[in-house]
Amino acid sequence: MRDEMEKDLNDCVIRLVKNVKPDLNIGNYTDTELFNQLDSFDMIVLVTELESELNIKIPGEEIRPENFNSPATVVSLIKNLQS
Amino acid sequence: MILEYIGARISCIETVFPSNEIQFADEIDNYPGSELQSLKLQKIFNFKSRRLAADSVTVSDLVVHGFESLFDKNNIDRESIDGLVVVTQTPDYLVPGTSFIIQGLLGLRTDITCLDINQGCAGFVIGLTVCFSLLTQPSINRVALVNADILSKLVSKHDRNSRPLIGDAASITIVDSISNGDLSVNTIYGNIYTDGSRWEALMIPAGGMRNRPSDKTSKLFDDGTGNLRSLEHLVMRGDAVFSFVMETVPHMIEGLLKDAGIDKDSVDKFLFHQPNSFMLKKLAQKLDIDIGKVPHSLVSLYGNSSGASIPAVMCTELSTEYFEQPRLLCISGFGVGLTCASLLLKLNCTRIGVTVYPC
């Protein structure tokens, strides 16, 4: 059940990243490269979409590279915020 | 370190905007990515219009126009100006400083101090602290602070990261000494944080003495995210600036309030530099202050005008009537340097206005 929820969250993050930057091959960015592919406005769009879709508030101090290095780090951030 | 100033007040502020108004849609074709992506950005940031000076217009043009308007509206004699502090990153010339040009064009007295400061988004606060210090001289009773930038000339039209934010403006603030009444009631508190190790986060790489302008430095290149700019254009590492603001500004403001012994709820308005509405909302969240106390529409309607943004937001979102009674303001500018500078001060009977420079 927990794995399934995490997979749904991961799929959601990937879908929203692709909304922000459609030409991004997200499968290639599983480590530390995702953040470098997004400019600061892309990041803000992504944060806004995550907040709206998941009904969360991402505090400003959490909007930093290490939390957006890969879909996995974004999922981890969201899980922390939800808990 | 807490800074304290006694015996100074802001009497009036005039902001000058160029008449030339650009809509977000006018430049959308220049930006990388799809139109849909740009429209999404427009919605999130509420981008509407910006004011941009014509190519031939310089800082001194806007400022001299603004001074004449301020003198007329407020019945101020130019002979009463004892000092002129000009804060700009876009001077008319490398040499001489723009303050001398403005002094000459306005015909201000020849025995006054003219000073140029290279500062950006913290420039209103930094400039005010210099004015307050000048006013400690017994013979200096009135100092004019100018904050003006025409940054649009230095931002690439193909840089979606910066271009939709930038606007051109100038502001003139008259700071007077006060010598009667209980001066301690009007104590102004301030603090400054400078982290020069992060200077590369907001810079123009070429055009100064380190990298002289050349064919090579004027060539556009892709920065890796689709934005095109040259080395002579402003480059902003948005993530680094954002992190700096979130780490530093709330801490500095909370420290200032604590040192001044003032409760957050007693502050009438928090007037921040205007980078964009997203950042201001996150800042308000972090400080746990009502966004209604944080005017934040300048970027939507006029653009981020660097050091002029705090006086500009005062002049466009507040009014002379608002200042007919004492108002406690917390003002904070942050950006290039990287720097954060804040003040806690009372404004009472301060007259504010807006004038348009035809171009």
Interface residues (C-beta under 8 A of the other chain):
Chain A: V20 K21 P22 F35 N36 Q37 L38 D39 S40 F41 D42 M43 I44 V45 T48 K57 P59 G60 E61 I63 R64 P65
Chain B: G33 S34 Q37 K40 L41 I44 F45 R160 N161 D223 G224 T225 G226 N227 M236 R237 G238 D239 V241 F242 S243 V245 M246 E247 F278 M279 K282 L283 Q285 K286
